[in-house]
Amino acid sequence: MRERREQRIGELVTRGSLEREELSTAVFLVRAEVERRRGQWKIASLVATGLATGATVAYRLLGKASLAAKVGKAASTISVVVSLTRALLRVRRFW
């Protein structure tokens, strides 16, 4: 009986050793996958941030409320005023 118990303990130690090695390998593989995914998400985050920043800058520069749009509206208004002034000055010559 003692011999059987020692044999059983030996088998359990061997089995535990094998399972520990398999578990270690599985944990290593999962960790490598997590690190790979983390890298992918980091790159995706950087790209999304760059796109959002670019879109914000483009909107600020070219959108309806941008300085360029305001200058364009002002230039159109000034152009109309200058044209009307010239027309009035030409008409005035005849009177």
C-alpha distances in whole Angstrom, upper triangle without the diagonal:
4,5,5,6,9,10,10,12,14,15,16,18,20,21,22,24,26,27,28,30,31,32,34,36,37,38,40,42,43,44,46,48,48,50,52,53,54,57,58,59,60,63,63,64,66,68,69,70,72,74,74,76,78,79,80,82,84,84,86,88,89,88,91,91,91,94,94,95,97,99,100,101,103,104,105,107,109,110,111,113,115,116,118,119,121,122,124,125,126,128,129,131,133,134
4,5,5,6,9,10,11,12,14,15,16,18,20,21,22,24,25,27,29,30,31,33,35,36,37,39,41,41,43,45,46,47,49,51,52,53,55,57,57,59,61,62,63,65,67,67,69,71,72,73,75,77,78,79,81,83,83,85,87,88,87,90,90,90,92,93,94,96,98,98,100,102,103,104,106,108,109,110,112,113,115,116,118,119,121,122,124,125,127,128,130,132,133
4,5,5,6,9,10,11,12,14,15,17,18,20,21,23,24,25,27,29,30,31,33,35,36,37,39,40,42,44,45,46,48,50,51,52,54,56,56,58,60,61,62,64,66,67,68,70,72,72,74,76,77,78,80,82,83,84,86,87,87,90,89,89,92,92,93,95,97,98,99,101,103,104,105,107,108,110,112,113,114,116,117,119,120,122,123,125,126,128,130,132,133
4,6,5,6,9,10,10,12,14,15,16,18,20,21,22,24,26,27,28,30,32,33,34,36,37,38,40,42,43,44,46,48,49,50,52,54,55,56,58,59,60,62,64,65,66,68,70,70,72,74,75,76,78,80,81,82,84,85,85,87,87,87,90,91,91,93,95,96,97,99,101,101,103,105,106,108,110,111,112,114,115,117,118,120,121,122,124,126,128,129,131
4,5,5,6,9,10,10,12,14,15,16,18,20,21,22,24,26,26,28,30,31,32,34,36,37,38,40,42,42,44,46,47,48,50,52,53,54,57,57,58,60,62,63,64,66,68,68,70,72,73,74,76,78,78,80,82,83,83,85,85,85,87,88,89,91,93,94,95,97,98,99,101,103,104,106,107,109,110,112,113,115,116,118,119,120,122,124,126,127,129
4,5,5,6,9,10,10,12,14,15,16,18,20,21,23,24,25,27,29,30,31,33,35,36,37,39,40,41,43,45,46,47,49,51,52,53,55,56,57,59,61,62,63,65,67,67,69,71,72,73,75,77,78,79,81,82,82,85,85,84,87,88,88,91,92,93,94,97,98,99,101,102,103,105,107,108,109,111,113,114,115,117,118,120,121,123,125,127,128
4,5,5,6,9,10,11,12,14,15,17,18,20,21,23,24,26,27,29,30,32,33,34,36,38,39,40,42,44,45,46,48,50,51,52,54,55,56,58,60,61,62,64,66,67,68,70,71,72,74,76,77,78,80,81,81,84,84,83,86,87,88,90,92,92,94,96,97,98,100,101,102,104,106,107,108,110,112,113,114,116,118,119,120,122,124,126,127
4,5,5,6,9,10,10,12,14,15,16,18,20,21,22,24,26,27,28,30,31,32,34,36,37,38,40,42,43,44,46,48,48,50,52,53,54,56,58,59,60,62,64,64,66,68,69,70,72,74,74,76,78,79,79,81,81,81,84,84,85,87,89,90,91,93,95,95,97,99,100,102,103,105,106,108,109,111,112,114,115,116,118,120,122,123,125
4,5,5,6,9,10,10,12,14,15,16,18,20,20,22,24,25,26,28,30,31,32,34,36,37,38,40,41,42,45,46,47,48,51,52,52,55,56,57,58,61,62,63,64,66,67,68,70,72,73,74,76,77,77,80,80,79,82,83,84,86,88,88,90,92,93,94,96,97,98,100,102,103,104,106,108,109,110,112,114,115,116,118,120,122,123
4,5,5,6,9,10,11,12,14,15,17,18,20,21,23,24,26,27,29,30,31,33,35,36,37,39,41,42,44,45,46,48,50,51,52,54,56,57,58,60,61,62,64,66,67,68,70,72,73,74,76,77,77,80,80,79,82,82,83,85,87,88,89,91,92,93,95,97,98,100,102,103,104,106,107,109,110,112,113,114,116,118,119,121,123
4,5,5,6,8,10,11,12,14,15,16,18,20,21,22,24,26,27,28,30,32,33,34,36,38,39,40,42,44,45,46,48,49,50,52,54,55,56,58,60,61,62,64,65,66,68,70,71,72,74,75,75,78,78,78,80,81,82,84,86,86,88,90,91,92,94,96,96,98,100,101,102,104,106,107,108,110,112,113,114,116,118,120,121
4,5,5,6,8,10,10,12,14,15,16,18,20,21,22,24,25,26,28,30,31,32,34,36,37,38,40,42,42,44,46,47,48,50,52,53,54,56,57,58,60,62,63,64,66,68,68,70,72,73,73,75,75,75,78,78,79,81,83,84,85,87,88,89,91,93,94,96,97,99,100,102,103,105,106,108,109,110,112,114,115,117,119
4,5,5,6,9,10,10,12,14,15,16,18,20,21,22,24,25,27,28,30,31,33,35,36,37,39,41,41,43,45,46,47,49,51,52,53,55,57,57,59,61,62,63,65,67,68,69,71,72,72,75,75,74,77,77,78,80,82,83,84,86,88,89,91,92,93,95,97,98,99,101,102,104,105,107,108,110,111,113,115,117,118
4,5,5,6,9,10,11,12,14,15,17,18,20,21,23,24,26,27,29,30,32,33,35,36,38,39,41,42,44,45,46,48,50,51,52,54,56,57,58,60,61,63,64,66,67,69,70,71,71,74,74,74,76,77,78,80,82,82,84,86,87,88,90,92,92,94,96,97,98,100,102,103,104,106,108,109,110,112,114,116,117
4,5,5,6,8,10,11,12,14,15,16,18,20,21,22,24,26,27,28,30,32,33,34,36,38,39,40,42,43,44,47,48,49,50,52,54,55,56,58,59,60,63,64,65,67,68,69,69,72,72,72,74,75,76,78,80,80,82,84,85,86,88,90,90,92,94,95,96,98,100,101,102,104,106,107,108,110,112,114,115
4,5,5,6,9,10,10,12,14,15,16,18,20,21,22,24,26,26,28,30,31,32,34,36,37,38,40,41,42,44,46,47,48,50,52,53,54,56,57,58,60,62,63,64,66,67,67,70,70,69,72,73,74,76,78,78,80,82,83,84,86,87,88,90,92,93,94,96,98,99,100,102,104,105,106,108,110,112,113
4,6,5,6,9,10,10,12,14,15,17,19,20,21,23,25,26,27,29,30,31,33,35,36,37,39,41,42,43,45,46,48,50,51,52,54,55,57,58,60,61,62,64,66,67,67,70,70,69,71,72,73,75,77,77,79,81,82,83,85,87,88,89,91,92,94,96,97,98,100,102,103,104,106,107,109,111,112
4,5,5,6,9,10,11,12,14,15,17,18,20,21,23,24,26,27,29,30,32,33,35,36,38,39,40,42,44,45,46,48,50,51,52,54,55,57,59,60,61,63,64,65,65,68,68,68,70,71,72,74,76,76,78,80,81,82,84,86,86,88,90,91,92,94,96,97,98,100,102,103,104,106,108,110,111
4,5,5,6,8,10,10,12,14,15,16,18,20,21,22,24,26,27,28,30,32,33,34,36,37,38,40,42,43,44,46,48,48,50,52,53,54,56,58,59,60,62,63,63,66,66,65,68,69,69,72,74,74,75,78,79,80,82,83,84,86,88,89,90,92,94,95,96,98,99,101,102,104,106,108,109
4,5,5,6,9,10,10,12,14,15,16,18,20,21,22,24,26,26,29,30,31,32,35,36,37,39,41,41,43,45,46,47,49,51,52,53,55,56,57,59,61,62,62,65,65,64,66,67,68,70,72,73,74,76,77,78,80,82,83,85,86,88,89,91,92,93,95,97,98,99,101,103,104,106,108
4,5,5,6,9,10,11,12,14,15,17,19,20,21,23,24,26,27,29,30,32,33,35,36,38,39,41,42,44,45,46,48,50,51,52,54,55,57,58,60,61,61,64,64,63,66,66,67,70,71,72,73,76,76,77,80,81,82,84,86,87,88,90,91,92,94,96,97,98,100,102,103,105,107
4,5,5,6,9,10,11,12,14,15,17,18,20,21,23,24,26,27,29,30,32,33,34,36,38,39,40,42,44,45,46,48,49,51,52,54,55,57,58,59,59,62,62,62,64,65,66,68,70,70,72,74,75,76,78,80,80,82,84,85,86,88,90,91,92,94,95,97,98,100,102,104,105
4,5,5,6,9,10,10,12,14,15,16,18,20,21,22,24,26,27,28,30,31,32,34,36,37,38,40,42,43,44,46,47,48,50,52,53,54,56,57,57,60,60,60,62,63,64,66,68,68,70,72,73,74,76,78,78,80,82,83,84,86,88,89,90,92,94,95,96,98,100,102,103
4,5,5,6,9,10,10,12,14,15,16,18,20,21,23,24,26,27,29,30,31,33,35,36,37,39,41,42,43,45,46,47,49,51,52,53,55,56,56,59,59,59,61,62,63,65,66,67,69,71,72,73,75,76,77,79,81,82,83,85,87,88,89,91,92,94,95,97,99,101,102
4,5,5,6,9,10,11,12,14,15,17,18,20,21,23,24,26,27,29,30,32,33,35,36,38,39,40,42,44,45,46,48,50,51,52,54,55,55,58,58,58,60,60,61,64,65,66,68,70,70,72,74,75,76,78,80,81,82,84,85,86,88,90,91,92,94,96,97,99,101
4,5,5,6,9,10,11,12,14,15,17,18,20,21,22,24,26,27,28,30,32,33,34,36,37,38,40,42,43,44,46,48,49,51,52,53,53,56,56,56,58,59,59,62,64,64,66,68,69,70,72,73,74,76,78,79,80,82,84,85,86,88,89,90,92,94,96,97,99
4,5,5,6,9,10,10,12,14,15,16,18,20,21,22,24,25,26,28,30,31,32,34,36,37,38,40,41,43,44,46,47,49,50,52,51,54,54,54,56,57,58,60,62,62,64,66,67,68,70,72,72,74,76,77,78,80,82,83,84,86,88,89,91,92,94,96,97
4,6,5,6,9,10,11,12,14,15,17,19,20,21,23,24,26,27,29,30,31,33,35,36,37,39,41,42,43,45,46,48,49,51,51,54,54,53,55,56,57,59,61,61,63,65,66,67,69,71,71,73,75,76,77,79,81,82,83,85,87,88,90,91,93,95,96
4,5,5,6,9,10,11,12,14,15,17,18,20,21,23,24,26,27,29,30,32,33,34,36,38,39,40,42,43,45,46,48,49,49,52,52,52,54,54,55,58,59,60,61,64,64,65,68,69,70,72,74,75,76,78,79,80,82,84,85,86,88,90,91,93,95
4,5,5,6,9,10,10,12,14,15,16,18,20,21,22,24,26,26,28,30,31,32,34,36,37,38,40,42,43,44,46,47,47,50,50,49,52,52,53,56,57,58,59,62,63,63,66,67,68,70,72,73,74,76,77,78,80,82,83,84,86,88,89,91,93
4,5,5,6,9,10,10,12,14,15,16,19,20,21,23,24,25,27,29,30,31,33,34,36,37,39,40,42,43,45,46,46,49,49,48,50,51,52,54,56,56,58,60,61,62,64,66,67,69,70,71,73,75,76,77,79,81,82,83,85,86,88,90,92
4,5,5,6,9,10,11,13,14,15,17,19,20,21,23,24,26,27,29,30,32,33,35,36,38,39,41,42,44,45,45,48,48,47,50,50,51,54,55,55,57,59,60,61,63,65,65,67,69,70,71,74,75,76,77,80,81,82,84,85,87,89,90
4,5,5,6,8,10,11,12,14,15,16,18,20,21,22,24,26,27,28,30,32,33,34,36,37,39,40,42,43,43,46,46,45,48,48,49,52,53,53,55,57,58,59,61,63,64,65,67,68,69,72,73,74,75,78,79,80,82,83,85,87,88
4,5,5,6,9,10,10,12,14,15,16,18,20,21,22,24,25,26,28,30,31,32,34,36,37,38,40,41,41,44,44,43,46,47,47,50,51,52,53,56,57,58,60,61,62,64,66,67,68,70,72,73,74,76,77,79,80,82,84,86,87
4,5,5,6,9,10,10,12,14,15,17,19,20,21,23,24,26,27,29,30,31,33,35,36,37,39,40,40,44,43,42,45,45,46,49,50,51,53,55,55,57,59,60,61,63,65,66,67,69,70,71,73,75,76,77,79,81,82,84,86
4,5,5,6,9,10,11,12,14,16,17,18,20,21,23,24,26,27,29,30,32,33,35,36,38,39,39,42,43,41,44,44,45,48,49,49,51,53,54,55,57,59,59,61,63,64,65,67,69,70,71,73,75,76,78,79,81,83,84
4,5,5,6,8,10,10,12,14,15,16,18,20,21,22,24,26,27,28,30,31,32,34,36,37,37,40,40,39,42,42,43,46,47,47,49,51,52,53,55,57,58,59,61,62,63,65,67,68,69,71,73,74,76,77,79,81,82
4,5,5,6,9,10,10,12,14,15,16,18,20,21,22,24,25,27,28,30,31,33,34,36,36,39,39,38,40,41,42,44,46,46,48,50,51,52,54,56,56,58,60,61,62,64,66,67,68,70,72,73,75,76,78,80,81
4,5,5,6,9,10,11,12,14,15,17,18,20,21,23,24,26,27,29,30,32,33,34,35,38,38,37,39,39,41,43,44,45,47,49,49,51,53,54,55,57,59,60,61,63,64,65,67,69,70,71,73,75,76,78,80
4,5,5,6,9,10,11,12,14,15,17,18,20,21,22,24,26,27,28,30,31,32,33,36,36,35,38,38,39,41,43,43,45,47,48,49,51,53,53,55,57,58,59,61,63,64,65,67,68,69,71,73,75,77,78
4,5,5,6,9,10,10,12,14,15,16,18,20,21,22,24,25,26,28,30,31,31,34,34,33,36,36,37,39,41,41,43,45,46,47,49,51,52,53,55,56,58,60,61,62,64,66,67,68,70,71,73,75,76
4,5,5,6,9,10,10,12,14,15,16,18,20,21,22,24,26,27,28,30,30,33,33,32,34,35,36,38,40,40,42,44,45,46,48,50,51,52,54,55,56,59,60,61,63,65,66,67,69,70,72,74,75
4,5,5,6,9,10,11,12,14,15,16,18,20,21,22,24,26,27,28,29,32,32,31,33,33,34,37,38,39,41,43,43,44,47,48,49,51,53,53,55,57,58,59,61,63,64,65,67,68,70,72,74
4,5,5,6,8,10,11,12,14,15,16,18,20,21,22,24,26,26,27,30,30,29,32,32,33,35,37,37,39,41,42,43,45,47,47,49,51,52,53,55,57,58,59,61,62,64,65,67,69,71,72
4,5,5,6,9,10,10,12,14,15,16,18,20,21,22,24,25,25,28,28,27,30,30,31,34,35,36,38,40,41,42,44,45,46,48,50,51,52,54,56,57,58,60,61,63,64,66,68,70,71
4,6,5,6,9,10,10,12,14,15,16,18,20,21,22,24,24,28,28,26,28,29,30,32,34,34,36,38,39,40,42,44,44,46,48,49,50,53,54,55,57,58,60,61,63,64,66,68,69
4,5,5,6,9,10,10,12,14,15,16,18,20,21,22,22,26,26,25,27,27,28,31,32,32,35,37,37,38,41,42,43,45,47,47,48,51,52,53,55,57,58,59,61,62,64,66,67
4,5,5,6,8,10,10,12,14,15,16,18,20,21,21,24,24,23,26,26,27,29,31,31,33,35,36,37,39,41,41,43,45,46,47,49,51,52,53,55,57,58,60,61,63,65,66
4,5,5,6,8,10,10,12,14,15,16,18,20,20,23,23,22,24,25,26,28,29,30,32,34,35,36,38,39,40,42,44,45,46,48,50,51,52,54,55,57,59,60,62,64,65
4,5,5,6,9,10,10,12,14,15,16,18,19,22,22,20,22,23,24,26,28,28,30,32,33,34,36,38,38,40,42,43,44,46,48,49,50,52,53,55,57,58,60,62,63
4,5,5,6,8,10,10,12,14,15,16,16,20,20,19,21,21,22,25,26,26,28,31,31,32,35,36,37,39,41,41,42,45,46,47,49,51,52,53,55,56,58,60,62
4,5,5,6,9,10,10,12,14,15,15,18,18,17,20,20,21,23,25,26,27,29,30,31,33,35,36,38,39,41,42,44,45,46,48,50,51,52,54,56,57,59,61
4,5,5,6,9,10,11,12,14,14,18,17,16,18,19,20,22,23,24,26,28,29,30,32,33,34,36,38,39,40,42,44,45,47,48,50,51,53,54,56,58,59
4,5,5,6,8,10,10,12,13,17,17,15,17,17,18,21,22,22,24,26,27,28,30,32,32,34,36,37,38,40,42,43,44,46,48,49,51,52,54,56,57
4,5,5,6,9,10,10,10,14,14,13,16,16,16,19,21,21,23,25,26,27,29,30,31,33,35,36,37,39,41,42,43,45,46,48,49,51,53,55,56
4,5,5,6,9,10,9,13,12,11,14,15,15,17,19,20,21,23,25,26,28,29,30,32,34,35,36,38,39,41,42,44,45,47,48,50,52,54,55
4,5,5,6,8,9,13,12,10,12,12,14,16,17,18,20,22,23,24,26,27,28,30,32,33,34,36,38,39,41,42,43,45,47,48,50,52,53
4,5,5,6,7,11,12,9,12,11,12,15,16,16,18,20,21,22,24,26,26,28,30,31,32,34,36,37,38,40,42,43,45,46,48,50,51
4,5,5,5,8,9,7,11,11,11,13,15,15,17,19,20,21,23,25,26,27,29,30,31,33,35,36,37,39,41,42,44,45,47,49,50
4,6,6,8,7,5,8,9,10,11,13,14,16,17,19,20,22,23,25,26,28,29,31,32,34,35,37,38,39,41,43,44,46,48,49
4,6,9,9,5,7,6,8,11,11,12,14,16,17,18,20,21,22,24,26,27,28,30,32,33,34,36,37,39,41,42,44,46,47
4,7,8,6,8,6,7,10,11,11,13,15,16,17,19,20,21,23,25,26,27,29,30,31,33,35,36,37,39,41,42,44,46
4,6,5,9,8,7,10,12,12,13,15,17,17,19,21,22,23,25,26,27,29,31,32,33,35,37,38,39,41,43,45,46
4,6,9,9,6,8,11,10,10,13,15,15,16,19,20,21,22,24,25,27,28,30,31,33,35,36,37,39,41,43,43
4,7,8,6,7,10,11,11,13,15,16,17,19,20,21,23,25,26,27,29,31,32,33,35,37,38,39,41,43,44
4,5,5,6,9,10,11,12,14,15,17,18,20,21,23,24,26,27,29,30,32,33,35,36,38,39,41,43,44
4,5,5,6,8,10,10,12,14,15,16,18,20,21,22,24,26,26,28,30,31,32,34,36,37,39,41,42
4,5,5,6,9,10,10,12,14,15,16,18,20,20,22,24,25,26,28,30,31,32,34,36,37,40,41
4,5,5,6,9,10,11,12,14,15,17,18,20,21,23,24,26,27,29,30,32,33,34,37,39,40
4,5,5,6,8,10,11,12,14,15,16,18,20,21,22,24,26,27,28,30,32,33,35,37,38
4,5,5,6,8,10,10,12,14,15,16,18,20,20,22,24,25,26,28,30,31,33,35,36
4,5,5,6,9,10,10,12,14,15,16,18,20,21,22,24,26,27,29,30,32,34,35
4,5,5,6,9,10,11,12,14,15,17,18,20,21,23,24,26,27,29,31,33,34
4,5,5,6,8,10,10,12,14,15,16,18,20,21,22,24,26,27,29,31,32
4,5,5,6,9,10,10,12,14,15,16,18,20,21,22,24,25,27,29,31
4,5,5,6,9,10,11,12,14,15,17,18,20,21,23,24,26,28,29
4,5,5,6,9,10,11,12,14,15,17,18,20,21,22,25,27,27
4,5,5,6,8,10,10,12,14,15,16,18,20,21,23,25,26
4,5,5,6,9,10,11,12,14,15,17,18,20,22,24,25
4,6,5,6,9,10,11,12,14,15,16,18,20,22,23
4,5,5,6,9,10,10,12,14,15,16,19,21,21
4,5,5,6,9,10,11,12,14,15,17,19,20
4,5,5,6,9,10,11,12,14,16,18,19
4,5,5,6,9,10,10,12,14,16,17
4,5,5,6,9,10,10,13,15,16
4,5,5,6,9,10,11,13,15
4,5,5,6,9,10,12,13
4,5,5,6,9,10,11
4,5,5,7,9,10
4,5,5,7,10
4,5,6,7
4,5,5
4,6
4
